[in-house]
Amino acid sequence: MTEKKIICQIYRSPREEGMYLYVTKEEGLERVPEELLKRFGTPQPAMVLLLTPERKLARVPVERVMASLEEPGYYLQLPPRGPHDTEQQLIHQHNSKL
């Protein structure tokens, strides 16, 4: 039995803090819809990860990302929303002024 592995390229959005686009390193952005790329902005490379079923990701189950990379061919991570996120934004704003 072969363990499933995906080399994943992650891009950050220049337009929205915390928005990331996951694609396979092999296919790159070729399967990402044009409209999504317009909203996302020019993708900025953030990191490359080797995804396996055992890998833990911070905000989403790795299985969901791996399934999305197969079909539709990308995974869009949106910024978190909620009270904790508002607190983090205030801290970020305060720190950026220092």
C-alpha positions in Angstrom: 0.0 0.0 0.0 1.4 3.4 -1.0 0.9 6.3 1.3 -0.7 9.3 -0.4 1.6 12.3 -0.5 1.1 15.7 -2.2 3.7 18.4 -2.7 1.6 21.6 -2.0 2.5 25.2 -3.0 0.8 27.7 -0.7 0.3 31.3 -1.9 -0.7 34.3 0.2 -3.1 37.0 -1.0 -1.7 40.5 -1.2 -5.3 41.8 -0.8 -6.5 40.1 2.3 -4.6 39.1 5.4 -5.0 35.5 6.3 -6.2 34.4 2.8 -4.2 31.5 1.3 -4.4 29.5 -1.8 -3.2 25.8 -1.8 -2.3 24.1 -5.1 -0.2 21.2 -6.1 3.4 22.1 -6.9 3.1 20.0 -10.1 0.0 21.8 -11.5 0.5 25.3 -10.0 -2.3 27.7 -10.6 -3.6 26.2 -13.9 -6.8 24.8 -12.3 -7.7 27.9 -10.3 -10.6 29.9 -11.8 -9.8 33.3 -13.3 -12.5 35.0 -11.2 -10.9 33.6 -8.0 -7.5 34.9 -9.0 -8.9 38.4 -9.7 -10.3 38.4 -6.1 -7.2 36.9 -4.6 -4.8 39.3 -6.3 -1.3 38.3 -7.6 -0.4 35.2 -5.6 2.7 35.6 -3.5 4.5 32.3 -2.7 4.4 31.6 1.0 5.7 28.0 1.4 5.9 24.5 0.1 4.6 21.6 2.2 4.5 17.9 1.8 1.0 16.8 2.7 0.3 13.4 4.0 -2.8 12.0 5.9 -0.8 12.2 9.2 0.2 15.9 8.8 -1.6 18.4 11.0 -2.5 21.8 9.7 -3.4 24.8 11.9 -6.9 25.7 10.6 -8.3 22.8 8.5 -8.1 19.0 8.4 -5.4 17.9 6.0 -7.9 15.4 4.5 -10.1 18.3 3.3 -7.1 20.1 1.7 -5.9 17.0 0.0 -9.4 16.2 -1.4 -9.7 19.7 -2.7 -6.4 19.5 -4.4 -7.7 16.5 -6.3 -11.0 18.1 -7.2 -11.5 21.1 -7.9 -7.7 21.4 -8.0 -7.1 24.0 -5.3 -8.1 24.9 -1.7 -8.8 28.5 -0.6 -8.2 29.2 3.0 -10.2 32.3 4.1 -9.2 34.5 7.1 -10.8 33.3 10.4 -13.8 35.2 11.5 -15.0 35.7 15.1 -14.2 37.3 18.4 -10.7 35.8 18.6 -9.9 37.1 15.1 -11.0 40.6 16.0 -8.6 40.5 19.0 -5.8 39.3 16.8 -6.4 42.1 14.3 -6.2 44.7 17.1 -2.9 43.2 18.3 -1.6 43.3 14.7 -2.7 46.9 14.2 -1.1 47.9 17.5 2.2 46.1 16.7 2.4 47.6 13.2 2.3 51.1 14.8 5.3 50.4 17.0 
